Amino acid sequence: MTRLVLDRVAVPIGRETILRDIAFAADAGALIGLVGPNGAGKSTLARTVAGLLAPSAGHVLVDDRPLAHLSRREAARRIAYLAQGDTVHWPLAARSVVALGRAPHATGFGRASPGDAAAIDRALARTGTAALADRDVTRLSGGERARVLLARALAVEAPILVVDEPVGALDPHHGLNIMALLREEAARGTLVIAVLHDLALAMRFCDRLIVMGAGRIAADGRPAAVLSPDGLRRHYAVTGHHGAHEDEAFVLPWRSLAQKPGKSKE
């Protein structure tokens, strides 16, 4: 069973330390949301977990092995990553873009195996992009392209999946479908870590939320506890409406603490 551990990690960018004293452990089969206000360090933490940024202190461990000690190919097989606002600049067919996710598994001759083809088909089907397989990805809508890029990450079939704002460009229909897909991926045994700004989706779909604040972990726990009325005030400076529908808890951020009641409309 895959286990990820961050042990007192600090991460600099240039001369500034962006993350400080980050420590948590996460096991396979969980969907963990990284939440928090803009500039809190969520994307930096996602890139660190994915091995794209090197800590200046502390360690990232995958199954008790330092991520820094893994070869690039082995790390890419262990951790799949979808960057925020990721895009494609070449006129490739969508299936060819998804096939790039199989690169860490390529043989010495670089030929796709039957297993690769099956993984690509699964990723296209799960993201609802099979009908787009032969289309030029640069001619797809932003939402279609976002789903193709998620399919590329899924095609790796890594035990850890890190996604940065996977629903940011999607309409509610596709956003709900993608969050359900990530929930399903976790149920299949993958450790899924998702940077999210939509607190309603985070509350509904995630098993656990890690709140970032000023480069540190400000809270870590069950969504209902982290996004409680007190949590919303402390971490986001807003009030919210809490409730339940179809036996699922939800939260709707309602008003900035700086905004006076009755002033929400012009």
N, C-alpha and C positions, 0 to 999 in steps of 0.2 A: 504494500500500500504506500503510495507516494506521500511524502511529508516535506513541507517547505518550512524552513526556519530562518528568520532574520534575527541576528544576534547583535544588538546594539549598533546598528548600522548608521553611518554618517556618509553623506554624499555631497561632494562639492561640484559646482559648475563655475568654472573660472576661479575667481578668488573668493567666491561666496559659498558658504555651506548651506545647501538647500534643505537637506534632511539631517536630523539630529536624533541620535539615540532611539532608532526605530527597532522595536523588538516585538515579534509575535510569531506564533506557529500556526500552521494550517495543514489540514489533512485532506486526502482525496475524498471526493464525494460532496464537497461543499461549494456553494455559490456565495462568494464574499464580495460585498460592495465596498469600494473605496469612495467615500463621500467627503464633503467638506466644502467650504467656500472657495471662490476663485483664488489661485495663487497659494493654496495651502500645501502643495507638494504632491498631489495625487498622481499626476502624470509622471513626475520624476520618480515616485515610488514604483509605479508600474514598469517603467523602463529599467529600473534597478533590478526588480524581480526577473525581468526578461533577460538580464545580462547585458544590457546595452550601456549601462553606466556602472562604473567600478566604484565601490565604496572606498573612502579614505580611512575608514575605521569600521570594525566589526566584520561580520561575514554573512553571506547568503548561502544557506545549505539546502541541498536537494537530496533527500534520503541520506543525510549525515555526510554528504560529500560537498566540499566548497564548490560553489558554482564557478568560481575563478579557476578551478583546477580541471574543469571539463574542457574538452576540445570544442571548437565552435560548432562542429557538426553534431557532436553528442549533445551539447546544450540546446541546439536547435531541434533535436529530436525530443528532448525532454520538456521544452517550454515553447509553445506557440504564442505569437504576439501579433495583435492588431493595433496599429498606432492610431491615435486620434487624427481624423481628417486624412487618413491614408488615401492615396490615389494612384492612378496609373497614367503615365504620359505617353505610352506607345499604343498604337492601334492593334492590340492583340484581341483575339477571340476570348470571351469570358472563360471558356474551358481552359485555355492556355494559361490564363492568370491563376486560376484555381490550381492548375498543375504545378505551379511554382511552389506550392506548399509541400510538394513531395520531394523537393530538392535535397533535404537532409537525409533522405532514404535512398538516394540515387546510387546506382552501382558505379564501378569505375568507368564504364562506357557511357554512363548518363542516360541509358535507355529506360523508359517507363516499363515497369513490370505489370502483370495482370493485377497484382495487389495494389499498385499505384492507381491503375484505372478504376478499380473498384472503390478506392478511397475517394477519388475525385467525384465519381458518380454519387456516392453517399453524401458528400459535402454539398453538391449542387442540389440534390433532392431535399436535404434537410433545411436549406436556406430558401427554398422555393425559386431557385434560379436555373433549373434544368432547361427551361424554355429559352433562356438567354444564352445558352452555352456557345452558340455559333455567332453571336453578335459581337461587334466591335465594342469593347468595353468603354472606349472614349465617347461613344455615342449613347451610352446609357444615361438614364436620369441619375441624380445624385443618390437617391434611395436605392435604386437597382445596383449601382456601383458599390455602395456600402455593403450590400448583401453578398455580392460576388467576392469582395475582399474578406468578409467574414468566412465565406466558404473556403477561401484559400487558407485561412488560419485553421479551420476545422479539418482540412485535408491532411494536415500534418499528423493528426491523431496522436498528439502529445498528451502525456498524463497531466500537464499543467497548461491551462489556457489563460492568457492575460489579454484583456480587451479594454481599450481606452475609448470611452464614449461610443459604445457600439450602436446606440439608438439615437444619437444626436441628429442625424440627417433623415430620420425615418418618420413617416406619418404614424398616427396611433395604431392603425391596423398592423403594420409591419413591425412597429416598435414592440407591441404586445407579443407578436409571434416570435421575435428574436429573443425577448426575455424568457418566454416559455421554452425556447430552444436551449438557451443557456442553463435554465433550470433542469431541463431534460439531460443535458450534457453532464451536469454535476451528478444527477441520479445514476448515470451510466458509470460513474467512478472517477470522472475527471475533477481535478481541483480547478475551479473557475474563479478568477479574480477580475472584477469589472469596475472600471472607473465610471461613476454615474453622477449626473446632476439632477435627474428626475427622482425626487424623493418618494413620490407615489409608487413608482416602479420598484425602487430600492426596498421600500417597506414590504411590498407585496411578494416579491420574488426571491429576495436574498435570505440566506440562512443567518448571516452575520454581517454587521457593518463595522468598518473601521473608519472613524472620522479623523481626517487630517486637519491640523490647525497650525499655521506658522511653522511648517516643516516638522512637526512632531505628531505623535498619535494623541489625539485629544479624548477619544473614547473608543471603546471596542466592546461589542456585545450584540445581543439580539436586537433586531430592528425596532421592535416596539419600545425597548428601553432606551436605545440610542436616540430615537426620534420622538421621545416623549415631549409633552409641552415644555418641560424644563430644558430638555436637550435641544429643541428647536431654538429656544431663546438664547441658550448659552453658545451654541455652535454657529447659528445662522442669523441671530438677532431678528427673528420673526416669530409670530404666533401662527398657529395652525388649527385646522379642523380635523379632529380625530374621530374615527368611527369604524364600523364593520359592515361589510356587504358580502353575502353568500359565505358567511363564516370566515372571511378574511379581513384582517385589519387594514385600514388605510389611513393615510395622512394627506392633507391638502394644505400646503403653506398658504397662509391667508393674508397676513399684513406685516410689513416691516415695523419693527419697534419704533422706528423714527417717524412713522406715518400715523397721524392722528385718525381715530375712528371717524367715519363719515367723509373722509377726504380721498377715498380710493377712486372716485370718478371725477372727471373734469366737467 
